Amino acid sequence: MTAVTSAPAPLTPAEQSTAARPSNVREGSRVVIVGGGPGGYEAALVARQLGAKVTVVERQGLGGSAVLTDVVPSKTLIATAELMTVTESSKELGIRPAGGHDGSMEVDFATVDRRVLELAAAQSRDIRTRLEREGVALVDGEGRLQGPSMVVATTAYGEQRLTADVVLIATGARPRVLPTAEPDGERILTWTQVYTLTELPERLIVVGSGVTGAEFAGAYNALGADVVLVSSRDRVLPGEDSDAAELIESVFKRRGMEVLSRSRAAAVRRAGDGVEVELADGRVVTGSHCLLAVGAVPNTEDLGLESAGVKVKPSGHIEVDRVSRTTARGVYAAGDCTGVLALASVAAMQGRIGMWHSLGDAVSPLDLGQVSANIFTAPEIATVGIPESRITSGEVRGAVTMLPLARNPRAKMLGIREGFVKLFSHRASGLVLGGVVVAPRASELIFPITLAISHRLTVDQVASAFTVYPSLSGSIAEAARTLHDARG
């Protein structure tokens, strides 16, 4: 008789990660993370996967400002506004409301902002649930270093001392304010305060034309507000691709936005039920509300950084290397508090890299050349790799091609006239070096170019891949084909 043996029970996820763990991983290490935003909670998940005992100290709520007051709520608001821009081409496409009206729409702004905050809170709860399920200890409070291996958490119940083998600082940043433009949370607002509004601003003055200013200006304009965008530079989005920035500014103006270029705001003050923005040249712009979008400052005060040996730059940012190490042994940092690149995706990767490195796992240093970024205007602007300026300046021996979306068959079907795909390649090797996509959902369309850069593909390899016909992504393959003869 043949003996019958039962099949072994399948490994649990924790057992699977242990079985695959390199032998040099420091299992059982005590990791304390100060800050529960993308850099912090992603680091916590990696550390737990590697067998560390993890504690996260967070004062605001899991997800940090990225989830509660910045990325998630702002992009939710922008997504709502984007629906309003979709109706622009509805008449051309043969769509009109029953009854033959003009197709105009209006916004229930109280419902919009309530939904924005509800989604942010739900995302924060989901993150907390995930961390708790993975065995991460959560401390609601403020953390500060007491030397490189001790974190003191101040909570509602007193102080809690947490001994650590590894510390990660991921405290993020907050809106920068001007001494002559103090927010009051009612009429003069930062981007963390706009969600308290229950009515659409009648006339919104946005001070600052960088990414945050352009995104909010475009969103409120699409929602129906009269918007004035105050830019101290020659154009909006001064740090971005010039062709993309010029297109977005033209779209803003076409939709009725007033753009004041080369106009620096000197002061913002309340004026009854409205605001006054005084410009450096003496002009005064009046409105119902003012949104300040003049940058951010890192949350690095009162963390005990210097006493722990952590070097801080004059800007207040924590100095880190490409594996997220600070100048103090065992202390790492991630996210906006480092000033590396203010993107949630970069913060999350910095946090993961810090844990992989500190706990002895295999790790590749952070490569900003592979980071894709997106500006959530309508249309969106997505970029990856080197900027075109490095090619036009002669620093990089490259080739550039740009295809307007208006000639793409799928774009024609969707009534899309504005936007383009731009691709950069190396003249000697044909390697894809970078790209810019300006289009609806450009954040999705940039991914093939990001893959090409990260896997060192040539334009010929990109061009040889099949795309769906018709599709917007077909323009990426077409751009690659136009660069076939650009070597030399």
BELWO-V877097 format. One record per residue. N is the residue number from 1. RES is the residue in three letters. SS is DSSP state (helix for helix, strand for strand, loop for the rest). OMEGA is omega as a letter, one per 40 degrees, with the letter a starting at -180 (NA if undefined). Layout:
n: (N/N)
res: (RES/RES)
ss: (SS/SS)
omega: (OMEGA/OMEGA)
This chain:
n: (1/2/3/4/5/6/7/8/9/10/11/12/13/14/15/16/17/18/19/20/21/22/23/24/25/26/27/28/29/30/31/32/33/34/35/36/37/38/39/40/41/42/43/44/45/46/47/48/49/50/51/52/53/54/55/56/57/58/59/60/61/62/63/64/65/66/67/68/69/70/71/72/73/74/75/76/77/78/79/80/81/82/83/84/85/86/87/88/89/90/91/92/93/94/95/96/97/98/99/100/101/102/103/104/105/106/107/108/109/110/111/112/113/114/115/116/117/118/119/120/121/122/123/124/125/126/127/128/129/130/131/132/133/134/135/136/137/138/139/140/141/142/143/144/145/146/147/148/149/150/151/152/153/154/155/156/157/158/159/160/161/162/163/164/165/166/167/168/169/170/171/172/173/174/175/176/177/178/179/180/181/182/183/184/185/186/187/188/189/190/191/192/193/194/195/196/197/198/199/200/201/202/203/204/205/206/207/208/209/210/211/212/213/214/215/216/217/218/219/220/221/222/223/224/225/226/227/228/229/230/231/232/233/234/235/236/237/238/239/240/241/242/243/244/245/246/247/248/249/250/251/252/253/254/255/256/257/258/259/260/261/262/263/264/265/266/267/268/269/270/271/272/273/274/275/276/277/278/279/280/281/282/283/284/285/286/287/288/289/290/291/292/293/294/295/296/297/298/299/300/301/302/303/304/305/306/307/308/309/310/311/312/313/314/315/316/317/318/319/320/321/322/323/324/325/326/327/328/329/330/331/332/333/334/335/336/337/338/339/340/341/342/343/344/345/346/347/348/349/350/351/352/353/354/355/356/357/358/359/360/361/362/363/364/365/366/367/368/369/370/371/372/373/374/375/376/377/378/379/380/381/382/383/384/385/386/387/388/389/390/391/392/393/394/395/396/397/398/399/400/401/402/403/404/405/406/407/408/409/410/411/412/413/414/415/416/417/418/419/420/421/422/423/424/425/426/427/428/429/430/431/432/433/434/435/436/437/438/439/440/441/442/443/444/445/446/447/448/449/450/451/452/453/454/455/456/457/458/459/460/461/462/463/464/465/466/467/468/469/470/471/472/473/474/475/476/477/478/479/480/481/482/483/484/485/486/487/488)
res: (MET/THR/ALA/VAL/THR/SER/ALA/PRO/ALA/PRO/LEU/THR/PRO/ALA/GLU/GLN/SER/THR/ALA/ALA/ARG/PRO/SER/ASN/VAL/ARG/GLU/GLY/SER/ARG/VAL/VAL/ILE/VAL/GLY/GLY/GLY/PRO/GLY/GLY/TYR/GLU/ALA/ALA/LEU/VAL/ALA/ARG/GLN/LEU/GLY/ALA/LYS/VAL/THR/VAL/VAL/GLU/ARG/GLN/GLY/LEU/GLY/GLY/SER/ALA/VAL/LEU/THR/ASP/VAL/VAL/PRO/SER/LYS/THR/LEU/ILE/ALA/THR/ALA/GLU/LEU/MET/THR/VAL/THR/GLU/SER/SER/LYS/GLU/LEU/GLY/ILE/ARG/PRO/ALA/GLY/GLY/HIS/ASP/GLY/SER/MET/GLU/VAL/ASP/PHE/ALA/THR/VAL/ASP/ARG/ARG/VAL/LEU/GLU/LEU/ALA/ALA/ALA/GLN/SER/ARG/ASP/ILE/ARG/THR/ARG/LEU/GLU/ARG/GLU/GLY/VAL/ALA/LEU/VAL/ASP/GLY/GLU/GLY/ARG/LEU/GLN/GLY/PRO/SER/MET/VAL/VAL/ALA/THR/THR/ALA/TYR/GLY/GLU/GLN/ARG/LEU/THR/ALA/ASP/VAL/VAL/LEU/ILE/ALA/THR/GLY/ALA/ARG/PRO/ARG/VAL/LEU/PRO/THR/ALA/GLU/PRO/ASP/GLY/GLU/ARG/ILE/LEU/THR/TRP/THR/GLN/VAL/TYR/THR/LEU/THR/GLU/LEU/PRO/GLU/ARG/LEU/ILE/VAL/VAL/GLY/SER/GLY/VAL/THR/GLY/ALA/GLU/PHE/ALA/GLY/ALA/TYR/ASN/ALA/LEU/GLY/ALA/ASP/VAL/VAL/LEU/VAL/SER/SER/ARG/ASP/ARG/VAL/LEU/PRO/GLY/GLU/ASP/SER/ASP/ALA/ALA/GLU/LEU/ILE/GLU/SER/VAL/PHE/LYS/ARG/ARG/GLY/MET/GLU/VAL/LEU/SER/ARG/SER/ARG/ALA/ALA/ALA/VAL/ARG/ARG/ALA/GLY/ASP/GLY/VAL/GLU/VAL/GLU/LEU/ALA/ASP/GLY/ARG/VAL/VAL/THR/GLY/SER/HIS/CYS/LEU/LEU/ALA/VAL/GLY/ALA/VAL/PRO/ASN/THR/GLU/ASP/LEU/GLY/LEU/GLU/SER/ALA/GLY/VAL/LYS/VAL/LYS/PRO/SER/GLY/HIS/ILE/GLU/VAL/ASP/ARG/VAL/SER/ARG/THR/THR/ALA/ARG/GLY/VAL/TYR/ALA/ALA/GLY/ASP/CYS/THR/GLY/VAL/LEU/ALA/LEU/ALA/SER/VAL/ALA/ALA/MET/GLN/GLY/ARG/ILE/GLY/MET/TRP/HIS/SER/LEU/GLY/ASP/ALA/VAL/SER/PRO/LEU/ASP/LEU/GLY/GLN/VAL/SER/ALA/ASN/ILE/PHE/THR/ALA/PRO/GLU/ILE/ALA/THR/VAL/GLY/ILE/PRO/GLU/SER/ARG/ILE/THR/SER/GLY/GLU/VAL/ARG/GLY/ALA/VAL/THR/MET/LEU/PRO/LEU/ALA/ARG/ASN/PRO/ARG/ALA/LYS/MET/LEU/GLY/ILE/ARG/GLU/GLY/PHE/VAL/LYS/LEU/PHE/SER/HIS/ARG/ALA/SER/GLY/LEU/VAL/LEU/GLY/GLY/VAL/VAL/VAL/ALA/PRO/ARG/ALA/SER/GLU/LEU/ILE/PHE/PRO/ILE/THR/LEU/ALA/ILE/SER/HIS/ARG/LEU/THR/VAL/ASP/GLN/VAL/ALA/SER/ALA/PHE/THR/VAL/TYR/PRO/SER/LEU/SER/GLY/SER/ILE/ALA/GLU/ALA/ALA/ARG/THR/LEU/HIS/ASP/ALA/ARG/GLY)
ss: (loop/loop/loop/loop/loop/loop/loop/loop/loop/loop/loop/loop/helix/helix/helix/helix/helix/helix/helix/loop/loop/loop/loop/loop/loop/loop/loop/loop/loop/strand/strand/strand/strand/strand/loop/loop/loop/helix/helix/helix/helix/helix/helix/helix/helix/helix/helix/helix/helix/loop/loop/loop/strand/strand/strand/strand/strand/strand/loop/loop/loop/loop/loop/helix/helix/helix/helix/helix/loop/loop/helix/helix/helix/helix/helix/helix/helix/helix/helix/helix/helix/helix/helix/helix/helix/helix/helix/helix/helix/loop/loop/loop/loop/loop/loop/loop/loop/loop/loop/loop/loop/loop/loop/loop/loop/loop/loop/loop/helix/helix/helix/helix/helix/helix/helix/helix/helix/helix/helix/helix/helix/helix/helix/helix/helix/helix/helix/helix/helix/helix/helix/helix/helix/loop/loop/loop/strand/strand/strand/strand/loop/strand/strand/strand/strand/loop/loop/loop/loop/strand/strand/strand/strand/strand/strand/loop/loop/strand/strand/strand/strand/strand/strand/loop/loop/strand/strand/strand/strand/loop/loop/loop/strand/strand/strand/loop/loop/strand/loop/loop/strand/loop/loop/loop/loop/loop/loop/strand/strand/strand/loop/loop/loop/helix/helix/helix/loop/loop/loop/loop/loop/loop/strand/strand/strand/strand/strand/loop/loop/loop/helix/helix/helix/helix/helix/helix/helix/helix/helix/helix/helix/helix/helix/loop/loop/strand/strand/strand/strand/strand/loop/loop/loop/loop/loop/loop/loop/loop/loop/loop/loop/helix/helix/helix/helix/helix/helix/helix/helix/helix/helix/helix/helix/helix/loop/loop/loop/strand/strand/strand/loop/loop/loop/loop/strand/strand/strand/strand/strand/strand/strand/loop/loop/strand/strand/strand/strand/strand/strand/loop/loop/loop/loop/strand/strand/strand/strand/loop/strand/strand/strand/strand/loop/loop/loop/strand/strand/strand/loop/loop/loop/loop/loop/loop/loop/helix/helix/helix/loop/loop/loop/strand/loop/loop/loop/loop/loop/strand/loop/loop/loop/loop/loop/loop/strand/loop/loop/loop/loop/loop/strand/strand/strand/loop/loop/helix/helix/helix/loop/loop/loop/loop/loop/helix/helix/helix/helix/helix/helix/helix/helix/helix/helix/helix/helix/helix/helix/helix/loop/loop/loop/loop/loop/loop/loop/loop/loop/helix/helix/helix/loop/loop/strand/strand/strand/loop/loop/loop/loop/strand/strand/strand/strand/strand/strand/loop/loop/loop/helix/helix/helix/helix/loop/loop/loop/loop/loop/strand/strand/strand/strand/strand/strand/strand/helix/helix/helix/loop/helix/helix/helix/helix/helix/helix/loop/loop/loop/loop/loop/strand/strand/strand/strand/strand/strand/strand/loop/loop/loop/loop/strand/strand/strand/strand/strand/strand/strand/strand/strand/loop/loop/helix/helix/helix/helix/loop/helix/helix/helix/helix/helix/helix/helix/helix/loop/loop/loop/strand/helix/helix/helix/helix/helix/loop/loop/loop/loop/loop/loop/loop/loop/loop/loop/helix/helix/helix/helix/helix/helix/helix/helix/helix/loop/loop/loop/loop/loop/loop)
omega: (i/i/i/i/i/i/i/i/i/i/i/i/i/i/i/a/i/a/a/a/i/a/a/i/a/a/i/i/i/a/i/a/i/a/a/i/a/i/a/a/i/i/a/a/i/a/i/i/a/i/a/i/a/i/i/i/a/a/a/a/a/a/i/a/i/a/a/a/a/a/a/a/a/a/i/i/a/i/i/i/a/i/i/a/i/a/a/a/a/a/i/a/i/a/i/a/i/a/i/i/a/i/a/a/i/a/i/a/i/i/i/a/i/i/i/a/i/i/i/i/i/i/i/i/i/i/i/i/a/a/i/i/i/i/i/i/a/i/i/a/i/a/i/a/i/a/a/a/i/i/i/i/i/a/i/a/i/a/i/a/a/i/a/i/i/i/i/i/a/a/i/a/i/a/i/i/i/i/i/a/a/i/i/i/a/a/i/a/i/a/i/a/a/a/i/a/i/i/i/i/a/i/a/i/i/i/a/a/i/a/a/a/a/a/a/i/i/a/a/i/i/i/i/i/i/a/i/a/a/a/i/a/a/a/i/i/a/a/a/i/a/i/i/a/i/i/a/i/i/i/i/a/i/a/i/i/i/a/i/a/i/a/a/i/i/a/i/a/i/i/a/i/a/a/i/i/i/i/a/i/i/i/i/i/a/i/i/a/i/i/i/i/a/i/a/i/a/i/a/i/i/i/a/a/a/i/i/i/i/a/i/i/i/i/a/a/i/i/i/i/a/i/i/i/i/i/i/a/i/a/a/i/a/i/a/i/i/a/a/i/a/i/i/a/i/i/a/a/i/i/i/a/i/i/i/a/a/a/i/i/i/a/i/i/i/i/a/i/i/a/i/a/a/i/a/i/i/e/i/i/i/a/i/i/a/i/i/a/i/i/a/i/a/i/i/i/a/i/a/i/i/i/i/i/a/i/i/a/i/i/i/i/a/a/a/i/a/i/a/i/i/a/i/i/i/a/a/a/a/i/i/a/a/i/i/i/i/a/i/a/i/i/i/a/a/a/i/i/i/i/a/a/a/i/i/i/i/i/i/i/i/a/a/i/i/i/i/i/e/i/i/a/i/i/i/i/i/i/i/i/a/a/a/a/a/i/i/NA)
